[in-house]
Amino acid sequence: MSVDRMKLIVRDAHDALMKGDVEKFVSLCSEDVTYIDPAGEFKGLDQIRRWSKWLYGWFPKLTFKETGLIVEENKLVHEYVFEGTTKDGLTARFPGVAIYEFKDEKIQQIRNFYDVLTIAKQVAKGVAKISVSSIDKTFRKDLL
């Protein structure tokens, strides 16, 4: 598969996610696709659909800003900045890195890395916000 084709597929995937087009996103994946991120591991097209709907449940409005792409053999590393607005109107912005592997012109695996604590600090409310702040302060205690 060409470098340009892999880039196009990843950009199409992010475009589909930004538009909320679950079926378009799923159509870019192989039947045995695996998606791994801090929320869990999802295998197969039905679980990819479930994950996509979960993402929209949290962030009905979202964008991915591409900040870097590296391609080698059948792998593409995508650096991005995610910006999303929750259904409650709270916004989150954070960097991430996703590693895509391809098979037969389809996405076979995605390993997505981002900082959940950064997200929680931006969208937590009430008691949860106090807890997140306490965890963050404890973690950074000897650093600051």
ROSE-4610 file (N, C-alpha, C; in Angstrom, 1 decimal, always signed):
// ROSE-4610
residu = [M/M/M/S/S/S/V/V/V/D/D/D/R/R/R/M/M/M/K/K/K/L/L/L/I/I/I/V/V/V/R/R/R/D/D/D/A/A/A/H/H/H/D/D/D/A/A/A/L/L/L/M/M/M/K/K/K/G/G/G/D/D/D/V/V/V/E/E/E/K/K/K/F/F/F/V/V/V/S/S/S/L/L/L/C/C/C/S/S/S/E/E/E/D/D/D/V/V/V/T/T/T/Y/Y/Y/I/I/I/D/D/D/P/P/P/A/A/A/G/G/G/E/E/E/F/F/F/K/K/K/G/G/G/L/L/L/D/D/D/Q/Q/Q/I/I/I/R/R/R/R/R/R/W/W/W/S/S/S/K/K/K/W/W/W/L/L/L/Y/Y/Y/G/G/G/W/W/W/F/F/F/P/P/P/K/K/K/L/L/L/T/T/T/F/F/F/K/K/K/E/E/E/T/T/T/G/G/G/L/L/L/I/I/I/V/V/V/E/E/E/E/E/E/N/N/N/K/K/K/L/L/L/V/V/V/H/H/H/E/E/E/Y/Y/Y/V/V/V/F/F/F/E/E/E/G/G/G/T/T/T/T/T/T/K/K/K/D/D/D/G/G/G/L/L/L/T/T/T/A/A/A/R/R/R/F/F/F/P/P/P/G/G/G/V/V/V/A/A/A/I/I/I/Y/Y/Y/E/E/E/F/F/F/K/K/K/D/D/D/E/E/E/K/K/K/I/I/I/Q/Q/Q/Q/Q/Q/I/I/I/R/R/R/N/N/N/F/F/F/Y/Y/Y/D/D/D/V/V/V/L/L/L/T/T/T/I/I/I/A/A/A/K/K/K/Q/Q/Q/V/V/V/A/A/A/K/K/K/G/G/G/V/V/V/A/A/A/K/K/K/I/I/I/S/S/S/V/V/V/S/S/S/S/S/S/I/I/I/D/D/D/K/K/K/T/T/T/F/F/F/R/R/R/K/K/K/D/D/D/L/L/L/L/L/L]
num = [1/1/1/2/2/2/3/3/3/4/4/4/5/5/5/6/6/6/7/7/7/8/8/8/9/9/9/10/10/10/11/11/11/12/12/12/13/13/13/14/14/14/15/15/15/16/16/16/17/17/17/18/18/18/19/19/19/20/20/20/21/21/21/22/22/22/23/23/23/24/24/24/25/25/25/26/26/26/27/27/27/28/28/28/29/29/29/30/30/30/31/31/31/32/32/32/33/33/33/34/34/34/35/35/35/36/36/36/37/37/37/38/38/38/39/39/39/40/40/40/41/41/41/42/42/42/43/43/43/44/44/44/45/45/45/46/46/46/47/47/47/48/48/48/49/49/49/50/50/50/51/51/51/52/52/52/53/53/53/54/54/54/55/55/55/56/56/56/57/57/57/58/58/58/59/59/59/60/60/60/61/61/61/62/62/62/63/63/63/64/64/64/65/65/65/66/66/66/67/67/67/68/68/68/69/69/69/70/70/70/71/71/71/72/72/72/73/73/73/74/74/74/75/75/75/76/76/76/77/77/77/78/78/78/79/79/79/80/80/80/81/81/81/82/82/82/83/83/83/84/84/84/85/85/85/86/86/86/87/87/87/88/88/88/89/89/89/90/90/90/91/91/91/92/92/92/93/93/93/94/94/94/95/95/95/96/96/96/97/97/97/98/98/98/99/99/99/100/100/100/101/101/101/102/102/102/103/103/103/104/104/104/105/105/105/106/106/106/107/107/107/108/108/108/109/109/109/110/110/110/111/111/111/112/112/112/113/113/113/114/114/114/115/115/115/116/116/116/117/117/117/118/118/118/119/119/119/120/120/120/121/121/121/122/122/122/123/123/123/124/124/124/125/125/125/126/126/126/127/127/127/128/128/128/129/129/129/130/130/130/131/131/131/132/132/132/133/133/133/134/134/134/135/135/135/136/136/136/137/137/137/138/138/138/139/139/139/140/140/140/141/141/141/142/142/142/143/143/143/144/144/144]
x = [+0.8/+0.0/+0.9/+0.5/+1.4/+1.2/+2.2/+2.2/+1.0/+0.8/-0.3/-1.7/-1.8/-3.1/-3.3/-2.2/-2.4/-2.8/-2.1/-2.4/-3.9/-4.3/-5.7/-6.7/-6.5/-7.4/-7.5/-6.3/-6.3/-7.1/-6.8/-7.5/-9.0/-9.4/-10.8/-11.4/-10.7/-11.2/-11.4/-10.5/-10.7/-11.8/-11.9/-13.0/-14.4/-14.5/-15.7/-16.0/-15.0/-15.3/-15.7/-15.1/-15.5/-16.9/-17.4/-18.7/-19.8/-19.3/-20.2/-20.7/-19.9/-20.3/-19.7/-20.4/-19.9/-19.7/-20.6/-20.5/-19.4/-19.1/-17.9/-16.6/-16.5/-15.4/-15.2/-16.3/-16.2/-15.8/-16.3/-16.0/-14.5/-13.7/-12.3/-11.5/-12.2/-11.6/-11.8/-10.8/-10.9/-11.9/-12.4/-13.4/-12.7/-11.4/-10.8/-10.0/-10.5/-9.9/-9.8/-8.7/-8.6/-8.3/-9.0/-8.7/-8.4/-7.3/-6.8/-6.5/-7.1/-6.8/-7.0/-6.8/-7.0/-8.4/-9.4/-10.8/-11.0/-10.1/-10.2/-9.7/-10.0/-9.7/-10.9/-11.1/-12.3/-11.9/-12.6/-12.2/-13.4/-13.2/-14.3/-15.1/-15.8/-16.6/-17.7/-18.4/-19.5/-18.9/-17.8/-17.2/-16.6/-16.2/-15.7/-16.9/-18.0/-19.3/-19.6/-19.5/-19.9/-18.9/-17.6/-16.7/-16.9/-17.2/-17.5/-18.7/-19.8/-21.0/-20.7/-19.8/-19.4/-18.7/-17.8/-17.0/-18.0/-19.0/-19.9/-20.8/-21.0/-21.8/-21.1/-19.8/-19.0/-18.7/-18.4/-18.0/-18.8/-20.0/-20.8/-20.2/-19.3/-18.6/-17.1/-16.4/-15.0/-14.2/-12.9/-12.0/-10.7/-10.0/-8.6/-7.8/-6.8/-5.8/-4.5/-4.2/-3.0/-1.8/-0.9/+0.4/+1.6/+1.4/+2.5/+2.1/+2.8/+2.5/+3.9/+4.0/+5.2/+4.8/+5.3/+4.9/+6.1/+5.9/+7.0/+6.3/+6.6/+6.0/+4.5/+3.8/+2.3/+1.8/+2.7/+2.3/+2.4/+1.4/+1.4/+1.2/+2.1/+2.0/+1.4/+0.4/-0.4/-0.3/+0.3/+0.3/-0.9/-1.6/-2.8/-3.1/-3.9/-4.5/-6.0/-6.6/-8.1/-8.7/-9.8/-10.6/-12.0/-12.6/-14.0/-14.8/-16.1/-17.1/-18.1/-18.2/-19.1/-20.6/-21.5/-22.9/-23.3/-22.5/-22.7/-22.0/-21.4/-20.8/-19.3/-18.7/-17.4/-16.4/-15.3/-14.3/-13.1/-12.5/-11.3/-10.4/-9.1/-8.1/-6.9/-6.4/-5.2/-4.5/-3.2/-2.4/-2.6/-2.4/-2.4/-1.5/-1.3/-0.5/-1.3/-1.6/-2.2/-1.3/-1.2/-0.4/-1.4/-1.4/-2.3/-1.5/-2.1/-1.5/-2.6/-2.1/-3.0/-2.8/-3.9/-3.9/-5.0/-4.6/-5.5/-6.3/-5.6/-6.2/-7.2/-7.1/-8.0/-7.2/-7.8/-7.2/-7.4/-6.3/-6.4/-6.2/-5.4/-5.3/-5.0/-5.5/-5.2/-4.8/-3.7/-3.3/-3.2/-4.1/-4.2/-3.7/-2.9/-2.3/-2.6/-3.2/-3.5/-3.6/-3.6/-3.5/-5.0/-5.5/-6.8/-6.9/-5.9/-5.9/-6.1/-5.4/-5.6/-7.0/-7.6/-9.1/-9.9/-9.7/-10.5/-10.4/-9.2/-9.0/-9.9/-10.2/-10.9/-12.4/-12.9/-14.3/-15.0/-14.2/-14.8/-15.6/-16.6/-17.5/-17.7/-18.0/-18.4/-17.3/-17.8/-16.9/-15.8/-16.2/-15.2/-14.1/-14.4/-13.3/-12.4/-12.9/-12.1/-11.2/-11.7/-10.9/-9.8/-10.1/-9.1/-8.0/-8.4/-7.4/-6.5/-7.1/-6.3/-5.3/-5.7/-4.9/-3.7/-4.1/-3.1/-2.0/-2.5/-1.5/-0.6/-1.2/-0.4/+0.7/+0.3/+1.2/+2.3/+2.1/+3.1/+3.8/+3.5/+3.9/+5.4/+6.3/+7.7/+8.3/+7.5/+7.9/+7.9/+6.9/+6.7/+7.4]
y = [-1.2/+0.0/+1.2/+2.2/+3.4/+4.3/+5.1/+6.1/+7.0/+7.5/+8.4/+7.8/+6.5/+5.8/+5.7/+5.3/+5.2/+6.6/+7.7/+9.0/+9.3/+9.0/+9.3/+8.6/+7.3/+6.5/+7.1/+7.5/+8.0/+9.4/+10.2/+11.5/+11.3/+10.3/+10.0/+9.5/+8.7/+8.2/+9.4/+10.3/+11.4/+12.3/+12.5/+13.3/+12.7/+11.3/+10.6/+10.8/+10.7/+10.9/+12.3/+13.3/+14.7/+14.9/+14.2/+14.4/+13.5/+12.6/+11.7/+10.6/+10.3/+9.3/+7.9/+7.3/+6.0/+5.0/+4.9/+3.8/+4.1/+5.3/+5.7/+5.2/+5.6/+5.2/+3.7/+2.9/+1.5/+0.9/+1.5/+1.0/+1.1/+1.8/+2.0/+0.9/+0.1/-0.9/-2.3/-3.1/-4.6/-5.2/-6.4/-7.1/-7.5/-7.7/-8.2/-7.0/-5.8/-4.6/-4.7/-4.1/-3.9/-2.5/-1.9/-0.5/-0.6/+0.0/+0.0/+1.5/+1.9/+3.2/+3.1/+4.2/+4.2/+3.7/+3.8/+3.4/+1.9/+1.2/-0.2/-0.8/-2.0/-2.7/-3.2/-2.8/-3.1/-3.9/-5.1/-5.9/-6.2/-6.0/-6.3/-5.0/-5.1/-3.9/-3.5/-4.4/-4.1/-3.3/-3.7/-3.0/-1.6/-1.5/-0.2/+0.7/+0.2/+1.0/+1.5/+0.6/+0.9/+2.0/+1.8/+2.8/+4.2/+4.2/+5.5/+6.2/+5.4/+6.0/+6.5/+5.8/+6.2/+7.5/+7.7/+8.9/+10.1/+9.9/+10.9/+11.2/+10.2/+10.5/+11.5/+11.4/+12.3/+13.6/+13.5/+14.7/+14.8/+15.3/+15.4/+16.4/+17.3/+18.1/+17.9/+17.5/+17.2/+17.5/+17.7/+17.9/+17.3/+16.8/+16.4/+17.3/+17.9/+18.7/+17.9/+17.6/+16.8/+17.7/+17.1/+17.8/+17.1/+15.8/+15.0/+13.7/+13.2/+11.9/+11.2/+10.0/+9.2/+7.9/+7.5/+6.2/+5.3/+4.0/+3.0/+1.7/+1.1/-0.2/-0.1/-0.9/-0.9/-0.1/+0.7/+1.5/+3.0/+3.7/+5.1/+5.6/+6.6/+7.2/+8.6/+8.9/+10.1/+10.9/+12.1/+13.0/+14.0/+14.3/+15.1/+15.9/+16.9/+17.6/+17.4/+16.9/+16.7/+17.9/+18.4/+19.4/+18.9/+18.9/+18.4/+19.2/+19.3/+19.9/+18.8/+18.7/+17.7/+18.1/+17.2/+17.6/+18.6/+18.8/+19.8/+21.2/+21.2/+22.5/+22.7/+21.7/+21.8/+21.4/+22.0/+21.7/+21.0/+20.2/+19.5/+19.6/+19.9/+20.0/+19.2/+18.3/+17.5/+16.9/+16.7/+16.0/+14.5/+13.9/+12.4/+11.9/+10.6/+9.9/+8.6/+8.3/+7.0/+6.3/+5.0/+4.2/+3.3/+3.4/+2.6/+1.5/+0.4/-0.7/-1.1/-1.4/-1.7/-3.1/-3.6/-4.9/-4.8/-5.1/-5.2/-3.9/-2.7/-1.4/-1.0/-1.7/-1.3/-1.1/-0.4/-0.3/-1.6/-2.2/-3.5/-3.2/-2.3/-2.0/-0.5/+0.0/+1.4/+1.3/+1.9/+2.0/+3.5/+4.0/+5.4/+5.8/+6.8/+7.2/+8.7/+8.9/+10.3/+10.2/+11.4/+11.5/+11.8/+10.7/+10.8/+11.9/+12.0/+13.0/+14.4/+14.7/+16.0/+16.3/+15.3/+15.4/+15.6/+14.8/+14.9/+16.3/+16.8/+18.2/+19.2/+19.0/+20.0/+19.8/+18.5/+18.3/+17.8/+17.6/+17.1/+18.3/+17.9/+18.9/+18.4/+19.3/+19.0/+18.2/+17.2/+16.4/+15.7/+15.3/+14.7/+15.7/+16.9/+17.9/+18.0/+18.0/+18.0/+16.8/+15.7/+14.4/+14.5/+14.9/+15.0/+16.0/+17.1/+18.1/+17.5/+16.7/+16.1/+15.1/+14.3/+13.3/+14.0/+15.1/+15.8/+16.5/+17.1/+17.7/+16.6/+15.5/+14.4/+13.9/+13.7/+13.3/+14.2/+15.5/+16.6/+17.1/+16.5/+17.0/+17.4/+16.5/+16.7/+17.3/+17.5/+18.1/+19.6/+20.2/+21.6/+22.4]
z = [+0.0/+0.0/+0.0/-0.8/-0.9/+0.4/+0.6/+1.7/+1.5/+0.3/+0.1/+0.4/+0.1/+0.3/+1.8/+2.6/+4.0/+4.7/+4.2/+4.7/+4.4/+3.2/+2.8/+3.7/+4.0/+4.8/+6.2/+6.8/+8.2/+8.2/+7.2/+7.1/+6.9/+6.1/+5.9/+7.2/+7.9/+9.2/+10.2/+10.3/+11.2/+10.7/+9.4/+8.8/+9.2/+9.0/+9.4/+10.9/+11.7/+13.2/+13.5/+12.8/+13.1/+12.6/+11.6/+11.0/+11.7/+12.6/+13.3/+12.4/+11.3/+10.3/+10.7/+11.6/+12.2/+11.1/+10.2/+9.1/+8.2/+7.9/+7.0/+7.8/+9.1/+9.8/+9.8/+10.1/+10.2/+8.8/+7.7/+6.4/+6.0/+6.8/+6.5/+7.3/+8.1/+9.0/+8.5/+8.7/+8.4/+9.3/+9.0/+9.8/+11.1/+11.1/+12.4/+13.1/+12.9/+13.4/+14.9/+15.5/+16.9/+17.2/+18.1/+18.6/+20.1/+20.4/+21.8/+22.2/+23.3/+23.9/+25.4/+26.1/+27.6/+28.0/+27.2/+27.5/+27.4/+26.7/+26.6/+25.3/+25.0/+23.8/+23.1/+21.8/+21.1/+19.8/+19.7/+18.6/+17.7/+16.4/+15.4/+15.1/+14.0/+13.5/+14.5/+15.1/+16.0/+17.2/+17.8/+18.9/+18.5/+17.2/+16.7/+16.6/+16.2/+16.2/+17.6/+18.5/+19.9/+20.5/+20.2/+20.6/+20.0/+18.7/+18.0/+18.6/+18.9/+19.5/+20.9/+21.6/+23.0/+22.9/+21.9/+21.7/+21.5/+20.6/+20.3/+21.5/+22.4/+23.6/+24.5/+24.5/+25.4/+24.6/+23.4/+22.6/+21.3/+21.4/+20.1/+19.1/+19.6/+18.6/+18.9/+17.8/+18.0/+16.7/+16.9/+15.8/+16.1/+15.0/+15.1/+14.3/+14.8/+14.1/+13.9/+12.7/+12.4/+12.7/+13.5/+13.7/+13.2/+12.8/+12.2/+11.8/+10.7/+10.2/+9.8/+10.3/+9.9/+9.4/+8.3/+7.7/+7.4/+7.8/+7.5/+7.3/+6.2/+5.9/+5.9/+6.7/+6.8/+8.0/+8.6/+9.8/+9.5/+10.2/+10.1/+11.5/+11.9/+13.2/+13.0/+13.7/+13.5/+14.8/+14.8/+15.9/+15.7/+16.7/+16.5/+17.8/+17.7/+18.8/+18.7/+19.7/+19.8/+20.5/+19.9/+20.6/+20.5/+21.7/+21.7/+22.8/+22.5/+23.4/+23.9/+25.2/+25.8/+25.6/+25.8/+25.7/+26.8/+27.8/+28.8/+28.5/+27.3/+26.9/+27.4/+28.0/+28.5/+27.4/+27.3/+26.2/+26.8/+25.9/+26.2/+25.0/+25.3/+24.2/+24.7/+23.9/+24.4/+23.2/+23.3/+22.2/+22.3/+21.2/+21.2/+20.1/+20.2/+19.1/+18.9/+17.6/+17.2/+16.2/+16.4/+15.5/+14.8/+13.5/+12.6/+11.9/+11.8/+11.0/+10.0/+8.8/+7.6/+7.1/+6.6/+5.9/+4.8/+3.6/+2.4/+2.3/+2.3/+2.1/+3.2/+4.4/+5.5/+6.8/+7.7/+9.0/+9.8/+10.2/+11.0/+12.5/+12.8/+14.3/+14.5/+15.6/+16.0/+17.5/+17.8/+19.2/+19.4/+20.3/+20.5/+21.9/+22.0/+23.3/+23.6/+24.7/+25.2/+26.7/+27.3/+28.8/+29.3/+30.0/+30.5/+31.6/+32.4/+33.5/+32.9/+31.8/+31.2/+30.8/+30.2/+29.8/+31.1/+32.1/+33.3/+34.0/+33.9/+34.5/+33.8/+32.5/+31.7/+31.8/+32.0/+31.9/+33.1/+34.2/+35.5/+36.1/+36.8/+37.5/+39.0/+39.8/+41.2/+42.0/+42.7/+43.5/+42.7/+41.4/+40.5/+40.3/+40.1/+39.8/+41.0/+42.2/+43.4/+43.5/+43.2/+43.2/+42.1/+40.9/+39.9/+40.3/+40.8/+41.3/+42.3/+43.2/+44.3/+43.7/+42.8/+42.1/+41.4/+40.7/+39.9/+40.9/+42.0/+42.9/+43.6/+43.9/+44.5/+43.5/+42.3/+41.2/+41.0/+41.0/+40.8/+42.0/+43.2/+44.4/+44.4/+44.1/+44.2/+42.9/+41.9/+40.6/+40.7/+41.3/+41.3/+42.4]
